[in-house]
Amino acid sequence: MNNEKQNKLKMRDIITLSIFNIAIIVIMFVTKMCTMMLTTPAFDYLFYVGIMGLLCAPVFVVMSNKVAKRGTYLITGIFGGLFITVMGSPWFLPVMIVVGIVCEIIMIGQDTYRNPKRNGIAYSVYWALYALGSAIPMFFFKEQYLNSLKESYTEEGIKTLVRFYGSWDMLLLIAVITIVLSAIGFIVGKKLMKKHIEKAKLV
């Protein structure tokens, strides 16, 4: 019973998660804008989620170790879904809630958020599912989705989108790239936390 109570999020934890997730969203937004404006569409589709996972990792590692309670991934997923909703894709919110729940299942157990292997696996899965979730419209409401893009995308741009998010070979490649970059980010984030945050006794 004591362990169950300790694992429950308190208001202080929710505030901490909110602050850190706002920082994560800022990193996500800047990353997406940079990859869109400074790289080719092919590079953007292949790498942008992985780069997000890479750059957000140090913030997430500190946040998840500081709070270290069940619900951390779910709240992070909700924030991520709300971010994409504001960007114009409200269908992505329920996707991210499911992603958060899947990661919470991976994290079942005692003190798993401070277990770098378990947390690192869940973190990589989180971003891989985030990337794959972006392809959902291509498989479930493709015609409606593509029609909605005609005002903001060129015909060539739509063809490129379909090539990367409408084919399983490209989706598999995107998932692999995302997992690798997210894992690298998590390892670097863990080392940075040990070197700076833990020494300062902030976690």
C-alpha positions in Angstrom: 0.0 0.0 0.0 2.8 2.4 0.8 4.5 1.7 -2.5 1.2 2.3 -4.3 0.8 5.7 -2.6 4.4 6.7 -3.4 3.8 5.8 -7.0 0.8 8.1 -7.4 1.4 11.5 -8.9 0.9 14.5 -6.7 0.2 18.1 -7.7 3.9 18.9 -7.3 4.7 16.1 -9.7 2.1 17.3 -12.3 3.6 20.8 -12.1 7.1 19.5 -12.6 6.0 17.3 -15.5 4.1 20.3 -17.1 7.2 22.6 -16.9 9.5 20.0 -18.4 7.0 19.0 -21.1 6.7 22.6 -22.1 10.5 22.7 -22.6 10.2 19.4 -24.6 7.5 21.0 -26.8 9.7 24.0 -27.5 12.5 21.7 -28.6 10.1 19.7 -30.8 8.8 22.9 -32.4 12.2 24.3 -33.1 13.4 21.0 -34.5 10.5 20.6 -36.8 10.8 24.2 -38.1 14.6 23.7 -38.7 14.3 20.4 -40.5 11.4 21.8 -42.7 13.2 25.0 -43.7 16.9 23.8 -43.8 16.7 20.3 -45.2 15.1 18.4 -48.0 11.6 16.8 -47.6 13.2 13.4 -47.7 15.6 14.2 -44.9 12.7 15.8 -42.9 10.4 12.8 -43.2 13.2 10.3 -42.4 14.9 12.1 -39.5 12.8 14.8 -37.8 11.2 12.6 -35.2 14.5 10.9 -34.5 16.2 14.3 -34.0 13.4 15.3 -31.7 14.0 12.1 -29.6 17.7 12.9 -29.7 17.4 16.5 -28.5 14.6 16.0 -26.1 16.3 13.1 -24.3 18.4 15.1 -21.7 15.3 17.0 -20.6 13.2 13.8 -20.4 15.9 11.9 -18.5 16.0 14.5 -15.8 12.2 14.8 -15.7 11.5 11.1 -15.5 14.2 10.5 -12.8 13.0 13.6 -10.8 9.4 12.5 -10.8 10.0 8.7 -11.2 6.3 7.8 -10.9 3.7 6.0 -13.0 1.9 8.4 -15.4 5.0 10.2 -16.6 4.9 8.8 -20.1 1.1 9.2 -20.3 1.3 12.9 -19.4 4.2 13.4 -21.8 2.1 11.7 -24.5 -0.9 14.0 -23.8 1.4 17.1 -24.0 2.8 15.8 -27.3 -0.7 15.1 -28.6 -1.9 18.6 -27.6 1.1 20.1 -29.4 0.2 18.4 -32.7 -3.4 19.3 -32.2 -2.5 23.0 -32.0 -0.4 22.5 -35.1 -3.6 21.4 -36.9 -3.9 17.6 -36.4 -6.4 16.9 -33.6 -6.6 13.2 -34.6 -3.1 12.8 -33.2 -4.1 13.4 -29.5 -5.8 10.0 -29.1 -2.9 8.4 -30.8 -0.5 9.9 -28.3 -2.7 8.9 -25.4 -2.4 5.3 -26.7 1.4 5.7 -27.1 1.6 7.0 -23.5 -0.4 4.0 -22.2 1.8 1.5 -24.1 4.9 3.1 -22.6 3.3 2.9 -19.1 2.8 -0.8 -19.6 6.5 -1.2 -20.5 7.3 0.7 -17.3 5.2 -1.5 -15.0 7.3 -2.5 -11.9 9.1 -1.0 -9.0 11.3 2.0 -9.5 11.5 1.4 -13.3 11.9 5.1 -14.1 15.3 5.0 -12.5 16.2 1.9 -14.3 18.1 3.2 -17.4 17.6 0.1 -19.5 13.8 -0.1 -19.0 13.4 3.7 -19.3 15.6 3.8 -22.3 13.6 1.1 -24.1 10.3 2.9 -23.3 11.7 6.2 -24.4 12.8 4.8 -27.8 9.4 3.0 -28.2 7.7 6.3 -27.4 9.3 8.2 -30.3 9.1 5.2 -32.7 5.3 5.1 -32.1 5.1 8.8 -32.4 6.8 8.6 -35.9 4.5 5.7 -37.0 1.5 7.4 -35.6 2.1 10.2 -38.1 1.3 7.7 -40.9 -2.2 6.8 -39.6 -4.1 9.1 -41.9 -2.4 7.5 -44.9 -3.9 4.2 -44.1 -7.3 5.0 -42.6 -8.5 8.2 -44.3 -6.0 8.8 -47.1 -8.2 10.5 -49.6 -9.7 13.0 -47.1 -6.2 13.6 -45.6 -4.5 14.3 -49.0 -7.4 16.5 -50.1 -6.9 18.6 -47.0 -3.2 19.2 -47.9 -3.8 20.4 -51.4 -3.9 24.1 -50.4 -0.6 23.9 -48.5 1.3 21.2 -50.5 2.5 21.1 -54.1 1.7 18.0 -56.1 5.3 16.9 -55.8 5.2 17.5 -52.1 2.1 15.2 -51.7 3.8 12.5 -53.8 6.9 12.7 -51.5 4.6 12.5 -48.4 2.9 9.4 -49.8 6.2 7.8 -50.6 7.5 8.1 -47.1 4.4 7.7 -45.0 2.3 5.5 -47.2 4.8 2.6 -47.7 5.8 0.1 -45.1 9.5 0.0 -46.2 9.9 3.7 -45.6 8.0 3.5 -42.3 10.3 0.7 -41.1 13.3 2.8 -42.0 11.9 5.8 -40.2 11.2 3.7 -37.1 14.7 2.3 -37.1 16.3 5.7 -37.5 14.1 7.1 -34.7 14.9 4.3 -32.3 18.7 4.7 -32.9 18.7 8.5 -32.5 16.4 8.3 -29.4 18.6 5.7 -27.8 21.7 7.7 -28.4 19.9 10.8 -27.0 18.9 8.8 -23.9 22.4 7.5 -23.3 23.9 11.0 -23.6 21.1 12.4 -21.4 21.8 9.8 -18.7 25.6 10.7 -18.8 24.9 14.4 -18.6 22.5 13.9 -15.7 25.1 11.8 -13.8 27.8 14.4 -14.5 25.9 17.5 -13.7 22.4 17.0 -12.2 23.1 14.2 -9.8 26.4 15.8 -8.6 24.4 19.0 -7.8 21.8 16.8 -6.0 19.0 18.1 -8.1 17.5 14.7 -8.7 
